[in-house]
């Protein structure tokens, strides 16, 4: 997602939802960087989401630790 920032550029954010039913978890990331175009902001957010999704699961992640219990 992108939105017009106060400084005139565009800010990027992304929402990643996982799970089902009452175990649904939504992670929202809002980024500080500003971009010249909405398209640049959306590409950045998409890449950040893909990097997060593809990273190995870590036992230190509180959501993963509670799901394993």
N, CA, C and O atoms as a Tripos MOL2 file, in Angstrom:
@<TRIPOS>MOLECULE
protein
  276   275    69     0     0
PROTEIN
NO_CHARGES

@<TRIPOS>ATOM
      1 N           0.8420   -1.1700    0.0000 N.3       1 UNK1
      2 CA          0.0000    0.0000    0.0000 C.3       1 UNK1
      3 C           0.8920    1.2390    0.0000 C.2       1 UNK1
      4 O           2.0260    1.2030    0.4760 O.2       1 UNK1
      5 N           0.3710    2.3120   -0.5300 N.am      2 UNK2
      6 CA          1.0730    3.5810   -0.4550 C.3       2 UNK2
      7 C           0.0630    4.6790   -0.1460 C.2       2 UNK2
      8 O          -1.1320    4.5550   -0.4170 O.2       2 UNK2
      9 N           0.5760    5.7410    0.4220 N.am      3 UNK3
     10 CA         -0.2760    6.9000    0.7170 C.3       3 UNK3
     11 C           0.5690    8.1550    0.5880 C.2       3 UNK3
     12 O           1.7920    8.1060    0.7270 O.2       3 UNK3
     13 N          -0.0700    9.2560    0.3260 N.am      4 UNK4
     14 CA          0.6290   10.5330    0.2150 C.3       4 UNK4
     15 C           1.1210   10.9350    1.5980 C.2       4 UNK4
     16 O           0.3410   10.9690    2.5500 O.2       4 UNK4
     17 N           2.4000   11.2370    1.7120 N.am      5 UNK5
     18 CA          3.0030   11.6330    2.9860 C.3       5 UNK5
     19 C           2.9360   13.1530    3.1320 C.2       5 UNK5
     20 O           2.7310   13.8740    2.1560 O.2       5 UNK5
     21 N           3.1100   13.6240    4.3580 N.am      6 UNK6
     22 CA          3.0720   15.0570    4.6350 C.3       6 UNK6
     23 C           4.1190   15.8290    3.8420 C.2       6 UNK6
     24 O           3.8700   16.9670    3.4430 O.2       6 UNK6
     25 N           5.2680   15.2420    3.6130 N.am      7 UNK7
     26 CA          6.3420   15.9190    2.9090 C.3       7 UNK7
     27 C           6.1590   15.9770    1.3970 C.2       7 UNK7
     28 O           7.0170   16.5120    0.6950 O.2       7 UNK7
     29 N           5.0670   15.4420    0.8900 N.am      8 UNK8
     30 CA          4.8030   15.4710   -0.5350 C.3       8 UNK8
     31 C           5.1550   14.1960   -1.2650 C.2       8 UNK8
     32 O           4.7130   13.9940   -2.3960 O.2       8 UNK8
     33 N           5.9470   13.3220   -0.6410 N.am      9 UNK9
     34 CA          6.2830   12.0400   -1.2560 C.3       9 UNK9
     35 C           5.2200   11.0000   -0.9400 C.2       9 UNK9
     36 O           4.0870   11.3300   -0.5870 O.2       9 UNK9
     37 N           5.6030    9.7600   -1.0730 N.am     10 UNK10
     38 CA          4.6940    8.6470   -0.7840 C.3      10 UNK10
     39 C           5.3190    7.7380    0.2590 C.2      10 UNK10
     40 O           6.5120    7.4400    0.2010 O.2      10 UNK10
     41 N           4.5140    7.3030    1.2050 N.am     11 UNK11
     42 CA          4.9440    6.3810    2.2520 C.3      11 UNK11
     43 C           4.4290    4.9810    1.9090 C.2      11 UNK11
     44 O           3.3700    4.8260    1.3000 O.2      11 UNK11
     45 N           5.1930    3.9760    2.3080 N.am     12 UNK12
     46 CA          4.8490    2.5840    2.0210 C.3      12 UNK12
     47 C           4.4460    1.8640    3.2950 C.2      12 UNK12
     48 O           4.9630    2.1530    4.3750 O.2      12 UNK12
     49 N           3.5170    0.9240    3.1610 N.am     13 UNK13
     50 CA          3.1580    0.0400    4.2650 C.3      13 UNK13
     51 C           2.6720   -1.2750    3.6700 C.2      13 UNK13
     52 O           2.3150   -1.3550    2.4950 O.2      13 UNK13
     53 N           2.6670   -2.3000    4.5090 N.am     14 UNK14
     54 CA          2.2230   -3.6130    4.0440 C.3      14 UNK14
     55 C           1.5620   -4.3400    5.2140 C.2      14 UNK14
     56 O           1.9470   -4.1590    6.3690 O.2      14 UNK14
     57 N           0.5710   -5.1570    4.9000 N.am     15 UNK15
     58 CA         -0.1070   -5.9810    5.8890 C.3      15 UNK15
     59 C           0.0020   -7.4360    5.4480 C.2      15 UNK15
     60 O          -0.3440   -7.7800    4.3180 O.2      15 UNK15
     61 N           0.4870   -8.2900    6.3560 N.am     16 UNK16
     62 CA          0.6360   -9.7150    6.0570 C.3      16 UNK16
     63 C          -0.2350  -10.4850    7.0320 C.2      16 UNK16
     64 O          -0.0280  -10.4170    8.2440 O.2      16 UNK16
     65 N          -1.1960  -11.2080    6.5160 N.am     17 UNK17
     66 CA         -2.1200  -11.9810    7.3480 C.3      17 UNK17
     67 C          -1.7910  -13.4560    7.2400 C.2      17 UNK17
     68 O          -1.5190  -13.9620    6.1510 O.2      17 UNK17
     69 N          -1.8160  -14.1460    8.3690 N.am     18 UNK18
     70 CA         -1.5780  -15.5840    8.3770 C.3      18 UNK18
     71 C          -2.5460  -16.2440    9.3490 C.2      18 UNK18
     72 O          -3.1620  -15.5750   10.1780 O.2      18 UNK18
     73 N          -2.6720  -17.5350    9.2420 N.am     19 UNK19
     74 CA         -3.5500  -18.2930   10.1290 C.3      19 UNK19
     75 C          -4.9610  -18.3850    9.6040 C.2      19 UNK19
     76 O          -5.2750  -17.9170    8.5090 O.2      19 UNK19
     77 N          -5.8120  -19.0070   10.4210 N.am     20 UNK20
     78 CA         -7.2180  -19.1880   10.0420 C.3      20 UNK20
     79 C          -8.1110  -19.0050   11.2540 C.2      20 UNK20
     80 O          -7.7120  -19.2780   12.3860 O.2      20 UNK20
     81 N          -9.3050  -18.5440   11.0030 N.am     21 UNK21
     82 CA        -10.2990  -18.4220   12.0660 C.3      21 UNK21
     83 C          -9.8220  -17.5740   13.2210 C.2      21 UNK21
     84 O          -9.3280  -16.4640   13.0290 O.2      21 UNK21
     85 N          -9.9720  -18.1070   14.4390 N.am     22 UNK22
     86 CA         -9.5820  -17.3490   15.6320 C.3      22 UNK22
     87 C          -8.0690  -17.2780   15.8060 C.2      22 UNK22
     88 O          -7.5820  -16.5740   16.6900 O.2      22 UNK22
     89 N          -7.3220  -17.9990   14.9740 N.am     23 UNK23
     90 CA         -5.8550  -17.9740   15.0460 C.3      23 UNK23
     91 C          -5.2500  -17.0430   13.9940 C.2      23 UNK23
     92 O          -4.0530  -17.1170   13.7150 O.2      23 UNK23
     93 N          -6.0700  -16.1710   13.4110 N.am     24 UNK24
     94 CA         -5.5710  -15.2400   12.4070 C.3      24 UNK24
     95 C          -4.6700  -14.2050   13.0670 C.2      24 UNK24
     96 O          -4.9760  -13.6720   14.1340 O.2      24 UNK24
     97 N          -3.5540  -13.9370   12.4030 N.am     25 UNK25
     98 CA         -2.5780  -12.9600   12.8870 C.3      25 UNK25
     99 C          -2.2860  -12.0000   11.7400 C.2      25 UNK25
    100 O          -2.0270  -12.4320   10.6170 O.2      25 UNK25
    101 N          -2.3270  -10.7060   12.0170 N.am     26 UNK26
    102 CA         -2.0750   -9.7030   10.9950 C.3      26 UNK26
    103 C          -0.8880   -8.8610   11.4180 C.2      26 UNK26
    104 O          -0.9210   -8.2150   12.4650 O.2      26 UNK26
    105 N           0.1630   -8.8620   10.6080 N.am     27 UNK27
    106 CA          1.3590   -8.0660   10.8870 C.3      27 UNK27
    107 C           1.3380   -6.8780    9.9370 C.2      27 UNK27
    108 O           1.2830   -7.0540    8.7200 O.2      27 UNK27
    109 N           1.3810   -5.6700   10.4900 N.am     28 UNK28
    110 CA          1.3920   -4.4510    9.6890 C.3      28 UNK28
    111 C           2.7510   -3.7820    9.8500 C.2      28 UNK28
    112 O           3.2270   -3.5730   10.9660 O.2      28 UNK28
    113 N           3.3680   -3.4480    8.7170 N.am     29 UNK29
    114 CA          4.6530   -2.7540    8.7420 C.3      29 UNK29
    115 C           4.4770   -1.4260    8.0170 C.2      29 UNK29
    116 O           4.0010   -1.3840    6.8830 O.2      29 UNK29
    117 N           4.8650   -0.3430    8.6840 N.am     30 UNK30
    118 CA          4.8600    0.9870    8.0700 C.3      30 UNK30
    119 C           6.3030    1.4520    8.0080 C.2      30 UNK30
    120 O           7.0290    1.3740    9.0000 O.2      30 UNK30
    121 N           6.7130    1.9270    6.8700 N.am     31 UNK31
    122 CA          8.1090    2.2660    6.6410 C.3      31 UNK31
    123 C           8.3290    3.7750    6.6870 C.2      31 UNK31
    124 O           7.4550    4.5500    6.2970 O.2      31 UNK31
    125 N           9.4870    4.1790    7.1600 N.am     32 UNK32
    126 CA          9.8370    5.5850    7.3330 C.3      32 UNK32
    127 C          10.2070    6.2360    6.0000 C.2      32 UNK32
    128 O           9.8940    7.4040    5.7700 O.2      32 UNK32
    129 N          10.8610    5.4940    5.1360 N.am     33 UNK33
    130 CA         11.3390    6.0470    3.8630 C.3      33 UNK33
    131 C          10.1850    6.6330    3.0510 C.2      33 UNK33
    132 O           9.0680    6.1160    3.0760 O.2      33 UNK33
    133 N          10.4720    7.7240    2.3280 N.am     34 UNK34
    134 CA          9.4880    8.3110    1.4230 C.3      34 UNK34
    135 C           9.9760    8.1490   -0.0110 C.2      34 UNK34
    136 O          11.1790    8.1350   -0.2730 O.2      34 UNK34
    137 N           9.0340    8.0290   -0.9260 N.am     35 UNK35
    138 CA          9.3290    7.7560   -2.3290 C.3      35 UNK35
    139 C           8.7090    8.8330   -3.2110 C.2      35 UNK35
    140 O           7.7530    9.5040   -2.8220 O.2      35 UNK35
    141 N           9.2740    8.9830   -4.4090 N.am     36 UNK36
    142 CA          8.7850    9.9980   -5.3430 C.3      36 UNK36
    143 C           7.4300    9.6440   -5.9260 C.2      36 UNK36
    144 O           6.6200   10.5270   -6.2080 O.2      36 UNK36
    145 N           7.1780    8.3410   -6.1090 N.am     37 UNK37
    146 CA          5.9140    7.9160   -6.7200 C.3      37 UNK37
    147 C           5.2430    6.8390   -5.8770 C.2      37 UNK37
    148 O           5.8830    6.1620   -5.0730 O.2      37 UNK37
    149 N           3.9510    6.7000   -6.0810 N.am     38 UNK38
    150 CA          3.1850    5.6570   -5.4130 C.3      38 UNK38
    151 C           3.6940    4.2760   -5.8350 C.2      38 UNK38
    152 O           3.7720    3.3610   -5.0160 O.2      38 UNK38
    153 N           4.0360    4.1330   -7.1100 N.am     39 UNK39
    154 CA          4.5350    2.8610   -7.6250 C.3      39 UNK39
    155 C           5.8310    2.4460   -6.9360 C.2      39 UNK39
    156 O           5.9970    1.2750   -6.5940 O.2      39 UNK39
    157 N           6.7510    3.3860   -6.7270 N.am     40 UNK40
    158 CA          8.0030    3.0700   -6.0310 C.3      40 UNK40
    159 C           7.7190    2.6050   -4.6080 C.2      40 UNK40
    160 O           8.3230    1.6410   -4.1380 O.2      40 UNK40
    161 N           6.8100    3.2780   -3.9250 N.am     41 UNK41
    162 CA          6.4680    2.9040   -2.5530 C.3      41 UNK41
    163 C           5.8560    1.5110   -2.5050 C.2      41 UNK41
    164 O           6.1850    0.7220   -1.6190 O.2      41 UNK41
    165 N           4.9750    1.2020   -3.4420 N.am     42 UNK42
    166 CA          4.3320   -0.1130   -3.4730 C.3      42 UNK42
    167 C           5.3330   -1.2210   -3.8040 C.2      42 UNK42
    168 O           5.2570   -2.3080   -3.2320 O.2      42 UNK42
    169 N           6.2610   -0.9610   -4.7120 N.am     43 UNK43
    170 CA          7.2950   -1.9650   -5.0210 C.3      43 UNK43
    171 C           8.1700   -2.2320   -3.8020 C.2      43 UNK43
    172 O           8.5090   -3.3820   -3.5180 O.2      43 UNK43
    173 N           8.5380   -1.1700   -3.0770 N.am     44 UNK44
    174 CA          9.3430   -1.3340   -1.8750 C.3      44 UNK44
    175 C           8.5860   -2.1650   -0.8440 C.2      44 UNK44
    176 O           9.1500   -3.1010   -0.2760 O.2      44 UNK44
    177 N           7.3210   -1.8390   -0.5950 N.am     45 UNK45
    178 CA          6.5170   -2.5810    0.3810 C.3      45 UNK45
    179 C           6.3800   -4.0470   -0.0180 C.2      45 UNK45
    180 O           6.4660   -4.9350    0.8310 O.2      45 UNK45
    181 N           6.1710   -4.2960   -1.2910 N.am     46 UNK46
    182 CA          6.0470   -5.6720   -1.7740 C.3      46 UNK46
    183 C           7.3390   -6.4530   -1.5380 C.2      46 UNK46
    184 O           7.3030   -7.6010   -1.0940 O.2      46 UNK46
    185 N           8.4770   -5.8280   -1.8370 N.am     47 UNK47
    186 CA          9.7630   -6.5080   -1.6290 C.3      47 UNK47
    187 C           9.9990   -6.7830   -0.1460 C.2      47 UNK47
    188 O          10.4920   -7.8530    0.2110 O.2      47 UNK47
    189 N           9.6580   -5.8400    0.7120 N.am     48 UNK48
    190 CA          9.8220   -6.0430    2.1470 C.3      48 UNK48
    191 C           8.9330   -7.1920    2.6290 C.2      48 UNK48
    192 O           9.3580   -7.9990    3.4550 O.2      48 UNK48
    193 N           7.7130   -7.2670    2.1220 N.am     49 UNK49
    194 CA          6.8020   -8.3530    2.4920 C.3      49 UNK49
    195 C           7.3530   -9.7040    2.0440 C.2      49 UNK49
    196 O           7.3260  -10.6730    2.8020 O.2      49 UNK49
    197 N           7.8520   -9.7650    0.8070 N.am     50 UNK50
    198 CA          8.4020  -11.0280    0.3000 C.3      50 UNK50
    199 C           9.6240  -11.4480    1.1160 C.2      50 UNK50
    200 O           9.7810  -12.6290    1.4270 O.2      50 UNK50
    201 N          10.4820  -10.5010    1.4620 N.am     51 UNK51
    202 CA         11.6460  -10.8190    2.2970 C.3      51 UNK51
    203 C          11.2040  -11.3590    3.6510 C.2      51 UNK51
    204 O          11.7960  -12.3130    4.1560 O.2      51 UNK51
    205 N          10.1690  -10.7590    4.2480 N.am     52 UNK52
    206 CA          9.6900  -11.2050    5.5560 C.3      52 UNK52
    207 C           9.0630  -12.5990    5.4520 C.2      52 UNK52
    208 O           9.3040  -13.4570    6.3010 O.2      52 UNK52
    209 N           8.2720  -12.8160    4.4260 N.am     53 UNK53
    210 CA          7.5970  -14.1080    4.2430 C.3      53 UNK53
    211 C           8.6070  -15.2270    4.0220 C.2      53 UNK53
    212 O           8.4250  -16.3360    4.5260 O.2      53 UNK53
    213 N           9.6630  -14.9470    3.2790 N.am     54 UNK54
    214 CA         10.6380  -15.9790    2.9200 C.3      54 UNK54
    215 C          11.6970  -16.2200    3.9780 C.2      54 UNK54
    216 O          12.4740  -17.1670    3.8540 O.2      54 UNK54
    217 N          11.7540  -15.3940    5.0180 N.am     55 UNK55
    218 CA         12.7910  -15.5900    6.0320 C.3      55 UNK55
    219 C          12.4850  -16.8470    6.8400 C.2      55 UNK55
    220 O          11.3210  -17.1900    7.0410 O.2      55 UNK55
    221 N          13.5290  -17.5310    7.3010 N.am     56 UNK56
    222 CA         13.3030  -18.7410    8.1040 C.3      56 UNK56
    223 C          12.5770  -18.4160    9.4120 C.2      56 UNK56
    224 O          12.7990  -17.3610   10.0070 O.2      56 UNK56
    225 N          11.7310  -19.3080    9.8400 N.am     57 UNK57
    226 CA         11.0320  -19.1390   11.1180 C.3      57 UNK57
    227 C          12.0520  -19.1660   12.2510 C.2      57 UNK57
    228 O          13.0200  -19.9260   12.2180 O.2      57 UNK57
    229 N          11.8230  -18.3360   13.2380 N.am     58 UNK58
    230 CA         12.7340  -18.2500   14.3720 C.3      58 UNK58
    231 C          11.9830  -18.5660   15.6550 C.2      58 UNK58
    232 O          10.8810  -18.0560   15.8570 O.2      58 UNK58
    233 N          12.5540  -19.4010   16.5340 N.am     59 UNK59
    234 CA         11.8920  -19.6740   17.8060 C.3      59 UNK59
    235 C          11.7210  -18.4200   18.6600 C.2      59 UNK59
    236 O          10.9130  -18.4020   19.5890 O.2      59 UNK59
    237 N          12.4880  -17.3670   18.3430 N.am     60 UNK60
    238 CA         12.3810  -16.1170   19.1070 C.3      60 UNK60
    239 C          11.1520  -15.3170   18.7180 C.2      60 UNK60
    240 O          10.7760  -14.3840   19.4270 O.2      60 UNK60
    241 N          10.5130  -15.6650   17.5950 N.am     61 UNK61
    242 CA          9.2980  -14.9720   17.1680 C.3      61 UNK61
    243 C           8.1680  -15.3690   18.1130 C.2      61 UNK61
    244 O           7.8220  -16.5480   18.1780 O.2      61 UNK61
    245 N           7.5800  -14.4230   18.8470 N.am     62 UNK62
    246 CA          6.5600  -14.7700   19.8450 C.3      62 UNK62
    247 C           5.3440  -15.4750   19.2490 C.2      62 UNK62
    248 O           4.7360  -16.3130   19.9160 O.2      62 UNK62
    249 N           4.9770  -15.1550   18.0130 N.am     63 UNK63
    250 CA          3.8250  -15.8190   17.4200 C.3      63 UNK63
    251 C           4.1310  -17.2870   17.1440 C.2      63 UNK63
    252 O           3.2960  -18.1540   17.3970 O.2      63 UNK63
    253 N           5.3190  -17.5650   16.6280 N.am     64 UNK64
    254 CA          5.7090  -18.9390   16.3280 C.3      64 UNK64
    255 C           5.8820  -19.7250   17.6190 C.2      64 UNK64
    256 O           5.4800  -20.8860   17.6920 O.2      64 UNK64
    257 N           6.4760  -19.1080   18.6370 N.am     65 UNK65
    258 CA          6.6900  -19.7940   19.9190 C.3      65 UNK65
    259 C           5.3450  -20.1660   20.5490 C.2      65 UNK65
    260 O           5.2120  -21.2680   21.0820 O.2      65 UNK65
    261 N           4.3420  -19.2770   20.5050 N.am     66 UNK66
    262 CA          3.0570  -19.5820   21.1110 C.3      66 UNK66
    263 C           2.2860  -20.5850   20.2940 C.2      66 UNK66
    264 O           1.5170  -21.3640   20.8580 O.2      66 UNK66
    265 N           2.4610  -20.6000   18.9720 N.am     67 UNK67
    266 CA          1.7750  -21.5640   18.1130 C.3      67 UNK67
    267 C           2.3100  -22.9720   18.3240 C.2      67 UNK67
    268 O           1.5720  -23.9460   18.1770 O.2      67 UNK67
    269 N           3.6000  -23.0880   18.6720 N.am     68 UNK68
    270 CA          4.2170  -24.3990   18.8670 C.3      68 UNK68
    271 C           3.8500  -25.0000   20.2230 C.2      68 UNK68
    272 O           3.9680  -26.2110   20.4070 O.2      68 UNK68
    273 N           3.4100  -24.1830   21.1650 N.am     69 UNK69
    274 CA          3.1060  -24.6670   22.5210 C.3      69 UNK69
    275 C           1.8490  -25.4790   22.5720 C.2      69 UNK69
    276 O           1.4620  -25.9530   23.6400 O.2      69 UNK69
@<TRIPOS>BOND
     1     1     2 1
     2     2     3 1
     3     3     4 2
     4     3     5 am
     5     5     6 1
     6     6     7 1
     7     7     8 2
     8     7     9 am
     9     9    10 1
    10    10    11 1
    11    11    12 2
    12    11    13 am
    13    13    14 1
    14    14    15 1
    15    15    16 2
    16    15    17 am
    17    17    18 1
    18    18    19 1
    19    19    20 2
    20    19    21 am
    21    21    22 1
    22    22    23 1
    23    23    24 2
    24    23    25 am
    25    25    26 1
    26    26    27 1
    27    27    28 2
    28    27    29 am
    29    29    30 1
    30    30    31 1
    31    31    32 2
    32    31    33 am
    33    33    34 1
    34    34    35 1
    35    35    36 2
    36    35    37 am
    37    37    38 1
    38    38    39 1
    39    39    40 2
    40    39    41 am
    41    41    42 1
    42    42    43 1
    43    43    44 2
    44    43    45 am
    45    45    46 1
    46    46    47 1
    47    47    48 2
    48    47    49 am
    49    49    50 1
    50    50    51 1
    51    51    52 2
    52    51    53 am
    53    53    54 1
    54    54    55 1
    55    55    56 2
    56    55    57 am
    57    57    58 1
    58    58    59 1
    59    59    60 2
    60    59    61 am
    61    61    62 1
    62    62    63 1
    63    63    64 2
    64    63    65 am
    65    65    66 1
    66    66    67 1
    67    67    68 2
    68    67    69 am
    69    69    70 1
    70    70    71 1
    71    71    72 2
    72    71    73 am
    73    73    74 1
    74    74    75 1
    75    75    76 2
    76    75    77 am
    77    77    78 1
    78    78    79 1
    79    79    80 2
    80    79    81 am
    81    81    82 1
    82    82    83 1
    83    83    84 2
    84    83    85 am
    85    85    86 1
    86    86    87 1
    87    87    88 2
    88    87    89 am
    89    89    90 1
    90    90    91 1
    91    91    92 2
    92    91    93 am
    93    93    94 1
    94    94    95 1
    95    95    96 2
    96    95    97 am
    97    97    98 1
    98    98    99 1
    99    99   100 2
   100    99   101 am
   101   101   102 1
   102   102   103 1
   103   103   104 2
   104   103   105 am
   105   105   106 1
   106   106   107 1
   107   107   108 2
   108   107   109 am
   109   109   110 1
   110   110   111 1
   111   111   112 2
   112   111   113 am
   113   113   114 1
   114   114   115 1
   115   115   116 2
   116   115   117 am
   117   117   118 1
   118   118   119 1
   119   119   120 2
   120   119   121 am
   121   121   122 1
   122   122   123 1
   123   123   124 2
   124   123   125 am
   125   125   126 1
   126   126   127 1
   127   127   128 2
   128   127   129 am
   129   129   130 1
   130   130   131 1
   131   131   132 2
   132   131   133 am
   133   133   134 1
   134   134   135 1
   135   135   136 2
   136   135   137 am
   137   137   138 1
   138   138   139 1
   139   139   140 2
   140   139   141 am
   141   141   142 1
   142   142   143 1
   143   143   144 2
   144   143   145 am
   145   145   146 1
   146   146   147 1
   147   147   148 2
   148   147   149 am
   149   149   150 1
   150   150   151 1
   151   151   152 2
   152   151   153 am
   153   153   154 1
   154   154   155 1
   155   155   156 2
   156   155   157 am
   157   157   158 1
   158   158   159 1
   159   159   160 2
   160   159   161 am
   161   161   162 1
   162   162   163 1
   163   163   164 2
   164   163   165 am
   165   165   166 1
   166   166   167 1
   167   167   168 2
   168   167   169 am
   169   169   170 1
   170   170   171 1
   171   171   172 2
   172   171   173 am
   173   173   174 1
   174   174   175 1
   175   175   176 2
   176   175   177 am
   177   177   178 1
   178   178   179 1
   179   179   180 2
   180   179   181 am
   181   181   182 1
   182   182   183 1
   183   183   184 2
   184   183   185 am
   185   185   186 1
   186   186   187 1
   187   187   188 2
   188   187   189 am
   189   189   190 1
   190   190   191 1
   191   191   192 2
   192   191   193 am
   193   193   194 1
   194   194   195 1
   195   195   196 2
   196   195   197 am
   197   197   198 1
   198   198   199 1
   199   199   200 2
   200   199   201 am
   201   201   202 1
   202   202   203 1
   203   203   204 2
   204   203   205 am
   205   205   206 1
   206   206   207 1
   207   207   208 2
   208   207   209 am
   209   209   210 1
   210   210   211 1
   211   211   212 2
   212   211   213 am
   213   213   214 1
   214   214   215 1
   215   215   216 2
   216   215   217 am
   217   217   218 1
   218   218   219 1
   219   219   220 2
   220   219   221 am
   221   221   222 1
   222   222   223 1
   223   223   224 2
   224   223   225 am
   225   225   226 1
   226   226   227 1
   227   227   228 2
   228   227   229 am
   229   229   230 1
   230   230   231 1
   231   231   232 2
   232   231   233 am
   233   233   234 1
   234   234   235 1
   235   235   236 2
   236   235   237 am
   237   237   238 1
   238   238   239 1
   239   239   240 2
   240   239   241 am
   241   241   242 1
   242   242   243 1
   243   243   244 2
   244   243   245 am
   245   245   246 1
   246   246   247 1
   247   247   248 2
   248   247   249 am
   249   249   250 1
   250   250   251 1
   251   251   252 2
   252   251   253 am
   253   253   254 1
   254   254   255 1
   255   255   256 2
   256   255   257 am
   257   257   258 1
   258   258   259 1
   259   259   260 2
   260   259   261 am
   261   261   262 1
   262   262   263 1
   263   263   264 2
   264   263   265 am
   265   265   266 1
   266   266   267 1
   267   267   268 2
   268   267   269 am
   269   269   270 1
   270   270   271 1
   271   271   272 2
   272   271   273 am
   273   273   274 1
   274   274   275 1
   275   275   276 2
@<TRIPOS>SUBSTRUCTURE
     1 UNK1         2 RESIDUE 1 A UNK
     2 UNK2         6 RESIDUE 1 A UNK
     3 UNK3        10 RESIDUE 1 A UNK
     4 UNK4        14 RESIDUE 1 A UNK
     5 UNK5        18 RESIDUE 1 A UNK
     6 UNK6        22 RESIDUE 1 A UNK
     7 UNK7        26 RESIDUE 1 A UNK
     8 UNK8        30 RESIDUE 1 A UNK
     9 UNK9        34 RESIDUE 1 A UNK
    10 UNK10       38 RESIDUE 1 A UNK
    11 UNK11       42 RESIDUE 1 A UNK
    12 UNK12       46 RESIDUE 1 A UNK
    13 UNK13       50 RESIDUE 1 A UNK
    14 UNK14       54 RESIDUE 1 A UNK
    15 UNK15       58 RESIDUE 1 A UNK
    16 UNK16       62 RESIDUE 1 A UNK
    17 UNK17       66 RESIDUE 1 A UNK
    18 UNK18       70 RESIDUE 1 A UNK
    19 UNK19       74 RESIDUE 1 A UNK
    20 UNK20       78 RESIDUE 1 A UNK
    21 UNK21       82 RESIDUE 1 A UNK
    22 UNK22       86 RESIDUE 1 A UNK
    23 UNK23       90 RESIDUE 1 A UNK
    24 UNK24       94 RESIDUE 1 A UNK
    25 UNK25       98 RESIDUE 1 A UNK
    26 UNK26      102 RESIDUE 1 A UNK
    27 UNK27      106 RESIDUE 1 A UNK
    28 UNK28      110 RESIDUE 1 A UNK
    29 UNK29      114 RESIDUE 1 A UNK
    30 UNK30      118 RESIDUE 1 A UNK
    31 UNK31      122 RESIDUE 1 A UNK
    32 UNK32      126 RESIDUE 1 A UNK
    33 UNK33      130 RESIDUE 1 A UNK
    34 UNK34      134 RESIDUE 1 A UNK
    35 UNK35      138 RESIDUE 1 A UNK
    36 UNK36      142 RESIDUE 1 A UNK
    37 UNK37      146 RESIDUE 1 A UNK
    38 UNK38      150 RESIDUE 1 A UNK
    39 UNK39      154 RESIDUE 1 A UNK
    40 UNK40      158 RESIDUE 1 A UNK
    41 UNK41      162 RESIDUE 1 A UNK
    42 UNK42      166 RESIDUE 1 A UNK
    43 UNK43      170 RESIDUE 1 A UNK
    44 UNK44      174 RESIDUE 1 A UNK
    45 UNK45      178 RESIDUE 1 A UNK
    46 UNK46      182 RESIDUE 1 A UNK
    47 UNK47      186 RESIDUE 1 A UNK
    48 UNK48      190 RESIDUE 1 A UNK
    49 UNK49      194 RESIDUE 1 A UNK
    50 UNK50      198 RESIDUE 1 A UNK
    51 UNK51      202 RESIDUE 1 A UNK
    52 UNK52      206 RESIDUE 1 A UNK
    53 UNK53      210 RESIDUE 1 A UNK
    54 UNK54      214 RESIDUE 1 A UNK
    55 UNK55      218 RESIDUE 1 A UNK
    56 UNK56      222 RESIDUE 1 A UNK
    57 UNK57      226 RESIDUE 1 A UNK
    58 UNK58      230 RESIDUE 1 A UNK
    59 UNK59      234 RESIDUE 1 A UNK
    60 UNK60      238 RESIDUE 1 A UNK
    61 UNK61      242 RESIDUE 1 A UNK
    62 UNK62      246 RESIDUE 1 A UNK
    63 UNK63      250 RESIDUE 1 A UNK
    64 UNK64      254 RESIDUE 1 A UNK
    65 UNK65      258 RESIDUE 1 A UNK
    66 UNK66      262 RESIDUE 1 A UNK
    67 UNK67      266 RESIDUE 1 A UNK
    68 UNK68      270 RESIDUE 1 A UNK
    69 UNK69      274 RESIDUE 1 A UNK
